[in-house]
Amino acid sequence: MIARIREPIFILLLYAAVATALGHVDFHIQPFADQGYANHVPAILAGTEPAPARYRVLAPYIDHRIQLATGLTPRGAWTVFRWASLFASLLAIHFYLSTWFSRLRAVLGALLVAALLPLTMTNGYPFADHFTELCLFTLGCACIARRWDWAFAVVLILNAFNRETSAFLLPLFLLARPVDRRRLIWAGALGLVWLAIYAGLRWRLGLQLYNPWQLRQNIDFVFFSNWGPGWDWYQRHRAWFGFILIAPLIWGVVTAWPWLPRFLRMSSGIVAPLFLITACLFSSIIEARMLTPLVPLLLPAALFVFGRPNDAPSTR
């Protein structure tokens, strides 16, 4: 009995420890760490936060419910919420990678993400939806890979209340398997559900228009800003951090491409580039957290660089 449970218990304890370490780094790496629970969450709950963060309501709501249920201070509830989000993200990554890999390689992948995740914690104060995005987007990918369509529908709905990046799960769902009539109907229905949530949030909370175009600013961030004497890689030019985050994953995908099943070719070869292009056009990539969904889109394919495992399902 002990022999059967010793590995799962060890993994849970390991992920709990890693989540604690990451939570400490997250709280202390940010120059304005208190702004997340002091200003950002209350403003979203009050409906006064500027767009687009105004419509990302899931994570602030969970944080608020934790505070009400536990009686903790805003800072205490925030700490619990961030830790739980990190722990859940590690479990989601492990579950996702277990679709193809042994327990050992799933742990390796989760620890790889943990090692790279601080690159997404740079520039500005922490947003509540960051780690919930990693968790929910990864779960969405896992449901698609495992062909759990109804479970995916539930995860997609939760994702839609968290961040607009959830929309990229829809083309992944459509392309993960050969497209037939049933697939088109499912994808169309899920797309309508996502659009209903997107529009409903703007109707309920008030439509606030903003200019999403960020290409010129991103080019400046990456190639021109702050060059010269005293240039600081770690503090003043943090747009590079997002590309450092994904560089080894991209290399892994390219070298492992011949072994990849259909799902991973669609996620890493089509949806990931589509996401990256969109982020460069419409997101401020100096905030490296914007590129977080690329981790679940690229990571499993990159881990095939170690060779295709013997127990990898050939149809996934």
C-alpha positions as a Markdown table, in Angstrom:
| # | Residue | x | y | z |
|---|---|---|---|---|
| 1 | Met | 0.0 | 0.0 | 0.0 |
| 2 | Ile | 2.8 | 2.4 | 1.0 |
| 3 | Ala | 4.7 | 1.5 | -2.1 |
| 4 | Arg | 1.7 | 2.5 | -4.3 |
| 5 | Ile | 1.2 | 5.9 | -2.8 |
| 6 | Arg | 4.8 | 7.0 | -2.0 |
| 7 | Glu | 5.4 | 8.5 | -5.4 |
| 8 | Pro | 2.1 | 10.4 | -5.7 |
| 9 | Ile | 2.6 | 11.8 | -2.1 |
| 10 | Phe | 6.2 | 12.8 | -2.9 |
| 11 | Ile | 5.0 | 14.6 | -6.1 |
| 12 | Leu | 2.3 | 16.4 | -4.2 |
| 13 | Leu | 4.7 | 17.5 | -1.5 |
| 14 | Leu | 7.3 | 18.5 | -4.1 |
| 15 | Tyr | 4.7 | 20.6 | -6.0 |
| 16 | Ala | 3.6 | 22.2 | -2.7 |
| 17 | Ala | 7.2 | 23.2 | -1.9 |
| 18 | Val | 7.8 | 24.5 | -5.4 |
| 19 | Ala | 4.6 | 26.5 | -5.3 |
| 20 | Thr | 5.7 | 28.0 | -2.0 |
| 21 | Ala | 9.1 | 28.9 | -3.4 |
| 22 | Leu | 7.5 | 30.5 | -6.5 |
| 23 | Gly | 5.0 | 32.3 | -4.4 |
| 24 | His | 7.8 | 33.9 | -2.4 |
| 25 | Val | 9.6 | 34.9 | -5.6 |
| 26 | Asp | 6.4 | 36.3 | -7.0 |
| 27 | Phe | 5.7 | 38.4 | -4.0 |
| 28 | His | 9.2 | 39.8 | -3.7 |
| 29 | Ile | 10.3 | 40.2 | -7.4 |
| 30 | Gln | 7.5 | 42.7 | -8.1 |
| 31 | Pro | 8.3 | 46.3 | -7.4 |
| 32 | Phe | 4.6 | 46.9 | -6.5 |
| 33 | Ala | 3.5 | 43.6 | -5.2 |
| 34 | Asp | 0.8 | 45.0 | -3.0 |
| 35 | Gln | -1.0 | 46.6 | -5.9 |
| 36 | Gly | -2.6 | 43.3 | -6.9 |
| 37 | Tyr | -4.7 | 42.9 | -3.7 |
| 38 | Ala | -4.8 | 46.6 | -2.7 |
| 39 | Asn | -6.0 | 48.1 | -5.9 |
| 40 | His | -6.4 | 45.7 | -8.8 |
| 41 | Val | -8.8 | 43.2 | -7.2 |
| 42 | Pro | -11.0 | 45.8 | -5.5 |
| 43 | Ala | -11.3 | 47.9 | -8.7 |
| 44 | Ile | -12.4 | 44.9 | -10.8 |
| 45 | Leu | -14.9 | 43.8 | -8.1 |
| 46 | Ala | -16.2 | 47.4 | -8.1 |
| 47 | Gly | -16.4 | 47.6 | -11.9 |
| 48 | Thr | -14.0 | 50.6 | -12.0 |
| 49 | Glu | -10.9 | 49.0 | -13.5 |
| 50 | Pro | -10.0 | 50.2 | -17.0 |
| 51 | Ala | -10.5 | 47.8 | -19.9 |
| 52 | Pro | -9.5 | 45.1 | -20.7 |
| 53 | Ala | -8.7 | 44.0 | -17.1 |
| 54 | Arg | -12.3 | 45.1 | -16.1 |
| 55 | Tyr | -13.7 | 42.0 | -17.8 |
| 56 | Arg | -11.3 | 39.5 | -16.3 |
| 57 | Val | -13.4 | 38.7 | -13.3 |
| 58 | Leu | -12.9 | 35.1 | -12.3 |
| 59 | Ala | -9.6 | 35.4 | -10.4 |
| 60 | Pro | -10.6 | 38.5 | -8.4 |
| 61 | Tyr | -13.9 | 36.8 | -7.5 |
| 62 | Ile | -12.0 | 33.7 | -6.2 |
| 63 | Asp | -9.6 | 35.8 | -4.3 |
| 64 | His | -12.5 | 37.8 | -2.7 |
| 65 | Arg | -14.4 | 34.6 | -1.8 |
| 66 | Ile | -11.2 | 33.2 | -0.1 |
| 67 | Gln | -11.0 | 36.4 | 2.0 |
| 68 | Leu | -14.7 | 36.1 | 3.0 |
| 69 | Ala | -14.5 | 32.4 | 3.8 |
| 70 | Thr | -11.3 | 32.6 | 5.9 |
| 71 | Gly | -11.6 | 36.0 | 7.4 |
| 72 | Leu | -8.0 | 36.7 | 6.3 |
| 73 | Thr | -6.7 | 40.2 | 5.5 |
| 74 | Pro | -6.6 | 41.1 | 1.8 |
| 75 | Arg | -2.9 | 40.4 | 1.9 |
| 76 | Gly | -3.4 | 37.0 | 3.5 |
| 77 | Ala | -6.2 | 36.0 | 1.2 |
| 78 | Trp | -4.0 | 37.1 | -1.8 |
| 79 | Thr | -1.1 | 35.0 | -0.6 |
| 80 | Val | -3.3 | 31.9 | -0.2 |
| 81 | Phe | -4.9 | 32.5 | -3.6 |
| 82 | Arg | -1.6 | 32.9 | -5.4 |
| 83 | Trp | -0.2 | 29.8 | -3.7 |
| 84 | Ala | -3.3 | 27.8 | -4.6 |
| 85 | Ser | -3.1 | 29.0 | -8.2 |
| 86 | Leu | 0.5 | 28.0 | -8.5 |
| 87 | Phe | 0.0 | 24.6 | -6.9 |
| 88 | Ala | -3.0 | 24.0 | -9.2 |
| 89 | Ser | -1.0 | 25.0 | -12.2 |
| 90 | Leu | 1.7 | 22.5 | -11.4 |
| 91 | Leu | -0.9 | 19.8 | -11.0 |
| 92 | Ala | -2.5 | 20.8 | -14.3 |
| 93 | Ile | 0.8 | 20.7 | -16.1 |
| 94 | His | 1.5 | 17.2 | -14.7 |
| 95 | Phe | -1.9 | 16.0 | -15.7 |
| 96 | Tyr | -1.5 | 17.4 | -19.2 |
| 97 | Leu | 1.9 | 15.9 | -19.8 |
| 98 | Ser | 0.7 | 12.5 | -18.5 |
| 99 | Thr | -1.4 | 12.3 | -21.7 |
| 100 | Trp | 1.8 | 11.3 | -23.4 |
| 101 | Phe | 4.6 | 10.8 | -20.9 |
| 102 | Ser | 5.5 | 8.7 | -17.9 |
| 103 | Arg | 5.2 | 10.2 | -14.4 |
| 104 | Leu | 8.9 | 11.0 | -14.3 |
| 105 | Arg | 8.9 | 13.1 | -17.5 |
| 106 | Ala | 5.7 | 14.8 | -16.4 |
| 107 | Val | 7.5 | 15.9 | -13.2 |
| 108 | Leu | 10.4 | 17.0 | -15.2 |
| 109 | Gly | 8.1 | 19.1 | -17.4 |
| 110 | Ala | 6.4 | 20.7 | -14.4 |
| 111 | Leu | 9.7 | 21.6 | -12.8 |
| 112 | Leu | 10.9 | 23.0 | -16.1 |
| 113 | Val | 7.9 | 25.4 | -16.1 |
| 114 | Ala | 8.6 | 26.3 | -12.4 |
| 115 | Ala | 12.2 | 27.2 | -13.3 |
| 116 | Leu | 11.1 | 29.4 | -16.2 |
| 117 | Leu | 8.0 | 30.9 | -14.6 |
| 118 | Pro | 9.9 | 33.8 | -12.8 |
| 119 | Leu | 10.6 | 35.2 | -16.2 |
| 120 | Thr | 6.8 | 36.0 | -16.4 |
| 121 | Met | 6.9 | 37.9 | -13.1 |
| 122 | Thr | 8.7 | 40.9 | -14.3 |
| 123 | Asn | 7.6 | 44.5 | -14.9 |
| 124 | Gly | 4.8 | 46.0 | -12.9 |
| 125 | Tyr | 2.5 | 44.6 | -10.2 |
| 126 | Pro | 1.0 | 41.1 | -10.3 |
| 127 | Phe | -2.4 | 40.6 | -12.0 |
| 128 | Ala | -4.8 | 38.2 | -10.4 |
| 129 | Asp | -5.5 | 36.3 | -13.6 |
| 130 | His | -1.9 | 35.4 | -14.4 |
| 131 | Phe | -1.5 | 32.0 | -12.6 |
| 132 | Thr | -5.2 | 31.1 | -13.1 |
| 133 | Glu | -4.6 | 31.6 | -16.8 |
| 134 | Leu | -1.7 | 29.1 | -16.7 |
| 135 | Cys | -3.8 | 26.6 | -14.8 |
| 136 | Leu | -7.0 | 26.9 | -16.8 |
| 137 | Phe | -5.3 | 27.2 | -20.3 |
| 138 | Thr | -3.3 | 24.1 | -19.5 |
| 139 | Leu | -6.4 | 22.2 | -18.4 |
| 140 | Gly | -8.2 | 23.3 | -21.6 |
| 141 | Cys | -5.3 | 21.9 | -23.6 |
| 142 | Ala | -5.4 | 18.7 | -21.6 |
| 143 | Cys | -9.1 | 18.2 | -22.1 |
| 144 | Ile | -8.7 | 18.6 | -25.9 |
| 145 | Ala | -5.8 | 16.2 | -26.0 |
| 146 | Arg | -7.7 | 13.6 | -24.0 |
| 147 | Arg | -10.9 | 14.1 | -26.1 |
| 148 | Trp | -12.9 | 15.1 | -23.1 |
| 149 | Asp | -15.3 | 17.5 | -25.0 |
| 150 | Trp | -17.8 | 18.1 | -22.3 |
| 151 | Ala | -15.1 | 18.8 | -19.7 |
| 152 | Phe | -13.4 | 21.1 | -22.2 |
| 153 | Ala | -16.6 | 23.1 | -22.5 |
| 154 | Val | -16.7 | 23.7 | -18.7 |
| 155 | Val | -13.0 | 24.7 | -18.6 |
| 156 | Leu | -13.5 | 27.0 | -21.6 |
| 157 | Ile | -16.3 | 28.8 | -19.9 |
| 158 | Leu | -14.1 | 29.3 | -16.8 |
| 159 | Asn | -11.3 | 30.5 | -19.1 |
| 160 | Ala | -13.6 | 33.0 | -20.8 |
| 161 | Phe | -14.3 | 34.7 | -17.5 |
| 162 | Asn | -10.6 | 34.8 | -16.7 |
| 163 | Arg | -8.8 | 36.2 | -19.9 |
| 164 | Glu | -9.6 | 36.7 | -23.6 |
| 165 | Thr | -6.6 | 34.5 | -24.4 |
| 166 | Ser | -9.0 | 31.6 | -23.8 |
| 167 | Ala | -10.2 | 32.2 | -27.4 |
| 168 | Phe | -7.0 | 30.4 | -28.7 |
| 169 | Leu | -8.3 | 27.1 | -27.2 |
| 170 | Leu | -11.0 | 27.2 | -29.9 |
| 171 | Pro | -8.8 | 26.7 | -33.0 |
| 172 | Leu | -6.8 | 24.1 | -31.0 |
| 173 | Phe | -10.1 | 22.3 | -30.3 |
| 174 | Leu | -11.1 | 22.5 | -34.0 |
| 175 | Leu | -7.7 | 21.3 | -35.4 |
| 176 | Ala | -6.7 | 18.7 | -32.8 |
| 177 | Arg | -8.6 | 16.0 | -34.7 |
| 178 | Pro | -9.5 | 15.7 | -38.4 |
| 179 | Val | -12.2 | 18.2 | -39.1 |
| 180 | Asp | -15.6 | 16.7 | -39.8 |
| 181 | Arg | -19.2 | 17.8 | -39.5 |
| 182 | Arg | -19.5 | 16.9 | -35.8 |
| 183 | Arg | -16.2 | 18.7 | -35.1 |
| 184 | Leu | -17.4 | 21.8 | -36.8 |
| 185 | Ile | -20.7 | 21.8 | -34.9 |
| 186 | Trp | -18.9 | 21.4 | -31.6 |
| 187 | Ala | -16.4 | 24.1 | -32.4 |
| 188 | Gly | -19.2 | 26.5 | -33.6 |
| 189 | Ala | -21.3 | 25.9 | -30.5 |
| 190 | Leu | -18.3 | 26.5 | -28.2 |
| 191 | Gly | -17.4 | 29.6 | -30.1 |
| 192 | Leu | -20.9 | 31.0 | -29.6 |
| 193 | Val | -20.7 | 30.3 | -25.9 |
| 194 | Trp | -17.4 | 32.1 | -25.7 |
| 195 | Leu | -18.7 | 35.1 | -27.6 |
| 196 | Ala | -21.8 | 35.2 | -25.4 |
| 197 | Ile | -19.6 | 35.5 | -22.3 |
| 198 | Tyr | -17.3 | 38.0 | -24.0 |
| 199 | Ala | -20.3 | 40.2 | -25.0 |
| 200 | Gly | -22.2 | 39.6 | -21.8 |
| 201 | Leu | -19.3 | 40.8 | -19.6 |
| 202 | Arg | -19.1 | 44.1 | -21.6 |
| 203 | Trp | -22.9 | 44.5 | -21.5 |
| 204 | Arg | -23.0 | 43.9 | -17.7 |
| 205 | Leu | -19.9 | 45.8 | -16.7 |
| 206 | Gly | -20.2 | 48.6 | -19.2 |
| 207 | Leu | -18.5 | 48.8 | -22.6 |
| 208 | Gln | -15.2 | 50.7 | -22.4 |
| 209 | Leu | -13.3 | 51.0 | -25.7 |
| 210 | Tyr | -9.5 | 51.2 | -25.9 |
| 211 | Asn | -6.8 | 51.0 | -28.5 |
| 212 | Pro | -5.3 | 47.5 | -28.5 |
| 213 | Trp | -2.6 | 48.2 | -31.1 |
| 214 | Gln | 0.8 | 47.6 | -29.6 |
| 215 | Leu | 3.2 | 46.8 | -32.5 |
| 216 | Arg | 5.1 | 50.0 | -32.6 |
| 217 | Gln | 5.5 | 50.1 | -28.8 |
| 218 | Asn | 6.6 | 46.4 | -28.8 |
| 219 | Ile | 9.2 | 47.1 | -31.5 |
| 220 | Asp | 10.5 | 50.0 | -29.4 |
| 221 | Phe | 10.6 | 47.8 | -26.2 |
| 222 | Val | 12.6 | 45.0 | -27.9 |
| 223 | Phe | 15.0 | 46.9 | -30.2 |
| 224 | Phe | 15.4 | 50.5 | -29.2 |
| 225 | Ser | 14.4 | 51.5 | -25.7 |
| 226 | Asn | 17.1 | 52.1 | -23.1 |
| 227 | Trp | 20.0 | 51.1 | -25.3 |
| 228 | Gly | 23.2 | 52.9 | -24.4 |
| 229 | Pro | 25.5 | 53.3 | -21.4 |
| 230 | Gly | 24.2 | 51.8 | -18.2 |
| 231 | Trp | 21.8 | 49.5 | -20.0 |
| 232 | Asp | 20.5 | 46.9 | -17.6 |
| 233 | Trp | 19.4 | 43.5 | -18.9 |
| 234 | Tyr | 17.5 | 42.6 | -15.7 |
| 235 | Gln | 15.7 | 45.8 | -15.0 |
| 236 | Arg | 15.3 | 48.1 | -18.0 |
| 237 | His | 14.7 | 45.9 | -21.0 |
| 238 | Arg | 12.4 | 43.2 | -19.8 |
| 239 | Ala | 10.7 | 42.5 | -23.1 |
| 240 | Trp | 13.5 | 40.1 | -23.8 |
| 241 | Phe | 12.4 | 37.9 | -20.9 |
| 242 | Gly | 9.3 | 36.5 | -22.8 |
| 243 | Phe | 11.5 | 35.4 | -25.7 |
| 244 | Ile | 14.0 | 33.8 | -23.3 |
| 245 | Leu | 11.0 | 31.9 | -21.8 |
| 246 | Ile | 10.0 | 30.3 | -25.1 |
| 247 | Ala | 13.4 | 30.0 | -26.9 |
| 248 | Pro | 14.3 | 26.5 | -25.5 |
| 249 | Leu | 10.7 | 25.3 | -26.0 |
| 250 | Ile | 10.8 | 26.4 | -29.7 |
| 251 | Trp | 14.1 | 24.6 | -30.2 |
| 252 | Gly | 12.7 | 21.5 | -28.7 |
| 253 | Val | 9.6 | 21.6 | -30.9 |
| 254 | Val | 11.7 | 22.1 | -34.1 |
| 255 | Thr | 14.1 | 19.2 | -33.3 |
| 256 | Ala | 11.3 | 16.9 | -32.1 |
| 257 | Trp | 8.9 | 17.6 | -35.0 |
| 258 | Pro | 9.2 | 14.2 | -36.8 |
| 259 | Trp | 7.9 | 12.4 | -33.7 |
| 260 | Leu | 5.0 | 14.7 | -32.8 |
| 261 | Pro | 1.4 | 13.4 | -32.9 |
| 262 | Arg | -1.3 | 15.6 | -34.6 |
| 263 | Phe | -2.4 | 17.4 | -31.5 |
| 264 | Leu | 1.1 | 18.6 | -30.7 |
| 265 | Arg | 1.7 | 19.7 | -34.3 |
| 266 | Met | -1.4 | 21.8 | -34.2 |
| 267 | Ser | -0.7 | 23.3 | -30.8 |
| 268 | Ser | 3.0 | 24.1 | -31.4 |
| 269 | Gly | 3.0 | 24.6 | -35.2 |
| 270 | Ile | -0.2 | 26.5 | -35.7 |
| 271 | Val | -1.9 | 27.8 | -32.6 |
| 272 | Ala | 1.4 | 28.9 | -30.8 |
| 273 | Pro | 2.6 | 31.0 | -33.8 |
| 274 | Leu | -0.9 | 32.5 | -34.1 |
| 275 | Phe | -0.9 | 33.4 | -30.4 |
| 276 | Leu | 2.6 | 34.9 | -30.6 |
| 277 | Ile | 1.8 | 37.1 | -33.6 |
| 278 | Thr | -1.4 | 38.3 | -31.9 |
| 279 | Ala | 0.5 | 39.1 | -28.7 |
| 280 | Cys | 3.1 | 41.1 | -30.6 |
| 281 | Leu | 0.3 | 43.1 | -32.3 |
| 282 | Phe | -2.1 | 43.6 | -29.5 |
| 283 | Ser | -0.4 | 43.0 | -26.1 |
| 284 | Ser | 2.4 | 44.8 | -24.4 |
| 285 | Ile | 5.1 | 42.1 | -24.4 |
| 286 | Ile | 7.3 | 44.1 | -22.1 |
| 287 | Glu | 5.1 | 42.3 | -19.6 |
| 288 | Ala | 6.4 | 38.7 | -20.2 |
| 289 | Arg | 3.4 | 37.2 | -18.5 |
| 290 | Met | 1.5 | 37.9 | -21.7 |
| 291 | Leu | 3.2 | 34.9 | -23.3 |
| 292 | Thr | 2.3 | 32.5 | -20.5 |
| 293 | Pro | -0.2 | 30.5 | -22.7 |
| 294 | Leu | 2.7 | 29.6 | -25.0 |
| 295 | Val | 4.1 | 27.3 | -22.3 |
| 296 | Pro | 1.3 | 24.7 | -22.5 |
| 297 | Leu | 1.1 | 25.1 | -26.3 |
| 298 | Leu | 4.8 | 24.3 | -26.7 |
| 299 | Leu | 6.0 | 22.3 | -23.7 |
| 300 | Pro | 4.7 | 18.8 | -24.5 |
| 301 | Ala | 6.0 | 19.0 | -28.0 |
| 302 | Ala | 9.4 | 20.2 | -26.7 |
| 303 | Leu | 9.6 | 17.3 | -24.3 |
| 304 | Phe | 9.6 | 14.9 | -27.3 |
| 305 | Val | 13.2 | 16.1 | -27.9 |
| 306 | Phe | 14.1 | 13.4 | -25.4 |
| 307 | Gly | 12.6 | 10.8 | -27.8 |
| 308 | Arg | 9.1 | 9.5 | -28.1 |
| 309 | Pro | 8.1 | 7.5 | -25.1 |
| 310 | Asn | 7.1 | 3.9 | -25.6 |
| 311 | Asp | 3.7 | 4.5 | -23.9 |
| 312 | Ala | 2.9 | 7.6 | -26.0 |
| 313 | Pro | -0.6 | 7.2 | -27.5 |
| 314 | Ser | -0.2 | 7.3 | -31.2 |
| 315 | Thr | -3.6 | 9.0 | -31.8 |
| 316 | Arg | -2.9 | 12.0 | -29.6 |
